[in-house]
Structure formats: C-alpha cells, structure tokens
Amino acid sequence: MDASVDFGHLVRRRPSAVVRPRSTGEVADVVRNAAANGVPVAARGRGHSAYGQALTDGVVVDTSTLAAVHDVGDDRIVVDAGAGWDAVLAAAWERGRTPPVLTDYLGLSVGGTLSVGGIGGTSFRHGLQTDTVLALEVVTGDGVVRTCGPGDELFAAVLGGLGQCGIITRATLRLVRAPTHVRRFELDYDTVAAAALDQVRFISEGRFDFVQGQVRLGESGRRVFLETYSEGGGDLPFLEFQHRLDAAEALLTESGAWFHPHPWWNCLLPASTAVDFLTALVERLTPEDLGEAGCVLFYPVFSAQVRAPLVRLPAERIAFLVAILRFPPDDAALAARHVAANRHLYEEARERGGVAYPIGAIPFTAPDWHHHFGDQWPSLREWKSRYDPAGVLTPGPGIF
Ligand SMILES: Cc1cc2nc3c(=O)[nH]c(=O)nc-3n(C[C@H](O)[C@H](O)[C@H](O)COP(=O)(O)OP(=O)(O)OC[C@H]3O[C@@H](n4cnc5c(N)ncnc54)[C@H](O)[C@@H]3O)c2cc1C
C-alpha cells in the first residue's frame, strides 16, 4: 500500500520520504535526524488504520522491513515490531503455542496493535495484546534506543500510546499452549440485547474460550449471532479458525472493496449503557450504512484485565467493544457522511460513559484527546515532553 494512504482511504498525506530500515540503529538515526530538523516522523506497520493515524507529510518509517522472529520459547517469543501477527502465530504454532490474544485479522503488525491495544475474542480472559507484553525495545523521539518492561515508565508510555513517545522496534510477547482444534459455535438471537446478556453470562461462567458477537444486515433481514469456541474437543483446526478472515480479504481484494473508503467506528462502552446503545444503533442502521460485507461487532471484556494506563476503558467492571465495520461503495460524498455520522455516534457513546478505541474514523480535536486520556492526560503530556522533546513523533492522530 502507498504510504500516503491507509486502509480507511479517507485521509491522504504525502510523505517527504519513506524509510525502510534494516536495523534498530537505522530507525534511531532517522528519528535523531528528524528531531534535529523538526521533521515529523511516523512509524507505519501495515497501514490498517482508518483515519490517517500512521500518515505524515514528514518521514514514514515503514517497519515491514523489520519483521524477523528472533527467538521462540515455550512461554515467550521475541519479534521485530514490523512482524505480522500471522508470522508470530506461525512461529509460535511450531512449538504448539499461541499468543493469548489474537486480532480477528492477522495481517496487522505487532507494533501497530501494541500502539493501540489489540483486542480479540479471548480478551475477556487475557486482556488486550498490550497485557501480554513482557519487554520492549523502543526508539524514543530523541533517537535513543531503550529497553523497558512492566513497571517502567516508558513501557506505560508506549503501550497503547499511539506512537507518541517512541517507535517500538522489538517486542517480547507471552505465549500460551495452543489447542490443536476448537469446537466453534454460532448462536442466533432475536435481539442484540439478548445476545449481549448471554455474552456477559458466558464470560462470567467461563463457558467458552472465545466470545464475540455480530449483527449483519442483509436482503433477508437482520441476523444477530454470537461466535464462540471451546478448546476441549471439536474438529476445527485452531489455525484455520485464526485465519478465518483470509478468504473474505481475498474476495474483497478481488472485488476492489478492500481499497474503498472504510469509515469504521470503534468505541468501548460500559456494560450498563452498552446494551441500550447497541439496541438503538442496530435499529437505526440500514444495509447501506454497513455495505454488503459490513457488520457491527460487539463483545465484552473485563476492564480489570486491561492494565496499560493509556489504553482507555470505561470505568466499569465490564466494557463492551462496539465496532461498526463499514464497507461502502467507493463514493467520497457517502464516506464523508459516514465520518460525520461517526462523530455524532461518538458523542452519543461518550455521553453514556464510552471511550473511543482509537483505530477508527472519528474526527477528534485536541480537547477530545484531553478528555479521552482523562486522568492519564498529565502523564502522557509529561512523557511526551521527556521522550519526544522535539514533538516530531506520530502527528496523525492530532493529539499535540
Ligand atoms: C481488517 C481489519 C481488522 C482489524 N481487526 C482488529 C481486531 O480484531 N482487533 C483490534 O484490536 N484491532 C483490529 N484492527 C485495527 C488494528 O489493530 C489497528 O488499526 C492497528 O493499529 C493496525 O495495525 P497496523 O500494523 O496496520 O498499524 P498502522 O495502521 O500502520 O499504525 C497504527 C498506529 O500505530 C503507530 N505505529 C505503527 N507501528 C508502530 C511501532 N512499531 N511503534 C510505535 N508506533 C507504531 C502508527 O504510527 C499509527 O499511529 C483491524 C483493522 C483492520 C483493517
């Protein structure tokens, strides 16, 4: 993908240079030079953000050339941050292991998801991907290579830190035993409220090992269902399940829809308001709002499992991820209407105690970011001035 666009195809920013580093040292050289000259720098993983998060008119550091798997043990794996989760899973799998949390789509980079959170259907049990990191190597905005781990300030500044304080170059990630097969279920519901209440029951009882939910709006009407799996028994190979979106990606790539605008919307809502919000949302959405391949995704996580302070969650025991994954036709005016609708929906979610999961296409102002980070805002500001004193890192989200 061209470094001036991302998966969202809503924002275009032409970089003055794209660097494909061969080592951490080269990343440090680039950042040091950029900082000395006041040139913005943004790391790019796989460019799957929806709203210009990885774009800049300065220097793009394309981390796809830093994608090695260095070491795999029973309980951990050491990888370069440009490695895709598909490569991490493949290397872990050779030893019968897996990362505890995988995103639905594996073509995302480790650095890209650790910068936002990384949520999946096992997050109710293991937290986000940011909760499964044992150590990081980071090039901070002053061009210095540093290492950090749990308890370190830099670790807190970088995980879920939207690239503001450093570029992650290497990560040590926790691994767990992988099931060879899973028993997968699709459970249909009449209402999204009934489905969401069952999700809460399932994660509380620990009945399944993976829990998600979807709403699809097709010609034959609305379908609400949960997708779950159990690790005991079953005949669906675990790897096949994890690669479940590959076929859809191939189809959408062939049809061109993969390259259309994707005004996606992602927020986390407290369980106490999520069900009513979801119900009203689903009543309102039309098939045109989602497009043929689109859906609403929803599933709960236990907030206490999510420990990285910059990954924001509603202040309640259970939070629901709610995502509107739109696949509209290639129509700029329609995309602009969707982005405006996203903003409106964000305000509604926020009134109900929701926070953005900042990967989507929701226009945000500097005061919105202040509100987003809440009690962590003073820390982020302090960390930014300490680790990126020239203020050159990752301008895309527009935080500073
Ligand atoms: C089809 C699809 C499915 C998805 N499924 C999920 C899902 O199941 N769960 C989920 O949580 N998310 C999901 N996402 C969202 C995705 O996790 C985020 O958009 C993620 O940031 C994209 O990773 P990337 O490698 O493409 O990063 P980019 O889009 O390239 O970058 C994202 C942000 O991180 C910064 N960044 C990138 N690399 C680094 C680095 N090494 N160090 C510091 N900062 C860095 C960038 O500058 C940018 O600000 C999905 C997105 C798509 C398009």
The ligand as an SDF file (V2000), in Angstrom:
LIG
                    3D

 53 58  0  0  0  0  0  0  0  0999 V2000
   -9.3710   -5.7440    8.5790 C   0  0  0  0  0  0  0  0  0  0  0  0
   -9.0020   -5.2000    9.9400 C   0  0  0  0  0  0  0  0  0  0  0  0
   -9.2350   -5.9700   11.0530 C   0  0  0  0  0  0  0  0  0  0  0  0
   -8.8860   -5.4980   12.3210 C   0  0  0  0  0  0  0  0  0  0  0  0
   -9.1380   -6.2820   13.4110 N   0  0  0  0  0  0  0  0  0  0  0  0
   -8.8050   -5.8400   14.6350 C   0  0  0  0  0  0  0  0  0  0  0  0
   -9.0400   -6.6370   15.7910 C   0  0  0  0  0  0  0  0  0  0  0  0
   -9.5750   -7.7440   15.7140 O   0  0  0  0  0  0  0  0  0  0  0  0
   -8.6580   -6.1450   16.9920 N   0  0  0  0  0  0  0  0  0  0  0  0
   -8.0380   -4.9250   17.1160 C   0  0  0  0  0  0  0  0  0  0  0  0
   -7.6680   -4.5430   18.2170 O   0  0  0  0  0  0  0  0  0  0  0  0
   -7.8340   -4.1560   16.0440 N   0  0  0  0  0  0  0  0  0  0  0  0
   -8.2070   -4.5690   14.8210 C   0  0  0  0  0  0  0  0  0  0  0  0
   -7.9910   -3.7630   13.7450 N   0  0  0  0  0  0  0  0  0  0  0  0
   -7.3960   -2.4320   13.9560 C   0  0  0  0  0  0  0  0  0  0  0  0
   -5.8980   -2.5090   14.0340 C   0  0  0  0  0  0  0  0  0  0  0  0
   -5.4820   -3.2250   15.1780 O   0  0  0  0  0  0  0  0  0  0  0  0
   -5.2730   -1.1250   14.1820 C   0  0  0  0  0  0  0  0  0  0  0  0
   -5.7030   -0.2770   13.1790 O   0  0  0  0  0  0  0  0  0  0  0  0
   -3.7570   -1.2540   14.1830 C   0  0  0  0  0  0  0  0  0  0  0  0
   -3.1950   -0.0430   14.6520 O   0  0  0  0  0  0  0  0  0  0  0  0
   -3.2770   -1.5400   12.7720 C   0  0  0  0  0  0  0  0  0  0  0  0
   -2.0080   -2.1150   12.7820 O   0  0  0  0  0  0  0  0  0  0  0  0
   -1.0300   -1.7160   11.6140 P   0  0  0  0  0  0  0  0  0  0  0  0
    0.1750   -2.5670   11.7490 O   0  0  0  0  0  0  0  0  0  0  0  0
   -1.7090   -1.7290   10.2960 O   0  0  0  0  0  0  0  0  0  0  0  0
   -0.6850   -0.2580   12.0810 O   0  0  0  0  0  0  0  0  0  0  0  0
   -0.6480    1.2150   11.3230 P   0  0  0  0  0  0  0  0  0  0  0  0
   -2.0070    1.4740   10.7960 O   0  0  0  0  0  0  0  0  0  0  0  0
    0.4600    1.1200   10.3300 O   0  0  0  0  0  0  0  0  0  0  0  0
   -0.2890    2.0900   12.5350 O   0  0  0  0  0  0  0  0  0  0  0  0
   -1.2100    2.3200   13.5700 C   0  0  0  0  0  0  0  0  0  0  0  0
   -0.6830    3.3830   14.5450 C   0  0  0  0  0  0  0  0  0  0  0  0
    0.4040    2.8290   15.2740 O   0  0  0  0  0  0  0  0  0  0  0  0
    1.6050    3.5420   15.0030 C   0  0  0  0  0  0  0  0  0  0  0  0
    2.6510    2.5320   14.8670 N   0  0  0  0  0  0  0  0  0  0  0  0
    2.7580    1.5640   13.9390 C   0  0  0  0  0  0  0  0  0  0  0  0
    3.8460    0.8130   14.1650 N   0  0  0  0  0  0  0  0  0  0  0  0
    4.4170    1.3210   15.2840 C   0  0  0  0  0  0  0  0  0  0  0  0
    5.5820    0.9850   16.0170 C   0  0  0  0  0  0  0  0  0  0  0  0
    6.3740   -0.0200   15.6660 N   0  0  0  0  0  0  0  0  0  0  0  0
    5.8900    1.7180   17.1180 N   0  0  0  0  0  0  0  0  0  0  0  0
    5.1050    2.7590   17.5010 C   0  0  0  0  0  0  0  0  0  0  0  0
    4.0020    3.1340   16.8190 N   0  0  0  0  0  0  0  0  0  0  0  0
    3.6610    2.4170   15.7410 C   0  0  0  0  0  0  0  0  0  0  0  0
    1.3510    4.2950   13.7120 C   0  0  0  0  0  0  0  0  0  0  0  0
    2.1660    5.4350   13.5890 O   0  0  0  0  0  0  0  0  0  0  0  0
   -0.1160    4.6010   13.8500 C   0  0  0  0  0  0  0  0  0  0  0  0
   -0.3060    5.7260   14.6640 O   0  0  0  0  0  0  0  0  0  0  0  0
   -8.3190   -4.2010   12.4590 C   0  0  0  0  0  0  0  0  0  0  0  0
   -8.1190   -3.4080   11.3320 C   0  0  0  0  0  0  0  0  0  0  0  0
   -8.4610   -3.8950   10.0830 C   0  0  0  0  0  0  0  0  0  0  0  0
   -8.2630   -3.0340    8.8910 C   0  0  0  0  0  0  0  0  0  0  0  0
  1  2  1  0
  2  3  1  0
  2 52  2  0
  3  4  2  0
  4  5  1  0
  4 50  1  0
  5  6  2  0
  6  7  1  0
  6 13  1  0
  7  8  2  0
  7  9  1  0
  9 10  1  0
 10 11  2  0
 10 12  1  0
 12 13  2  0
 13 14  1  0
 14 15  1  0
 14 50  1  0
 15 16  1  0
 16 17  1  0
 16 18  1  0
 18 19  1  0
 18 20  1  0
 20 21  1  0
 20 22  1  0
 22 23  1  0
 23 24  1  0
 24 25  2  0
 24 26  1  0
 24 27  1  0
 27 28  1  0
 28 29  2  0
 28 30  1  0
 28 31  1  0
 31 32  1  0
 32 33  1  0
 33 34  1  0
 33 48  1  0
 34 35  1  0
 35 36  1  0
 35 46  1  0
 36 37  1  0
 36 45  1  0
 37 38  2  0
 38 39  1  0
 39 40  1  0
 39 45  2  0
 40 41  1  0
 40 42  2  0
 42 43  1  0
 43 44  2  0
 44 45  1  0
 46 47  1  0
 46 48  1  0
 48 49  1  0
 50 51  2  0
 51 52  1  0
 52 53  1  0
M  END
$$$$
